[in-house]
């Protein structure tokens, strides 16, 4: 149906930067919204940033001013530029896409990529 492939996770020191990328492929007519969510063990999955076609991006308060989300619509790709990283940003980051396809509206998730911020 729809596959989301994430890349860019890794280990970085506090204050450093990482860029996450997610590419959507499959039976996609259009994508309403793409975004990034993160989750730590024993915790719920929380929204980090989302971007909807024709709308301004939405950010969690904890990342405003540090993270920037952007889309390359031609490639069905969403990026998350993460600057001034803090240890509390450590989590598994998941890409999400809400798409229109042959079966109607669908919500899809990537496998997740680990981001670790540590000295």
PyMOL commands that set and color helices and strands:
alter all, ss='L'
color gray80, all
select helices_A, chain A and resi 61-63+73-75+87-89
alter helices_A, ss='H'
color red, helices_A
select strands_A, chain A and resi 2-7+10-12+18-26+30-39+46-52+58-59+67-72+77-82+91-101+104-109+113-117
alter strands_A, ss='S'
color yellow, strands_A
deselect
rebuild
show_as cartoon
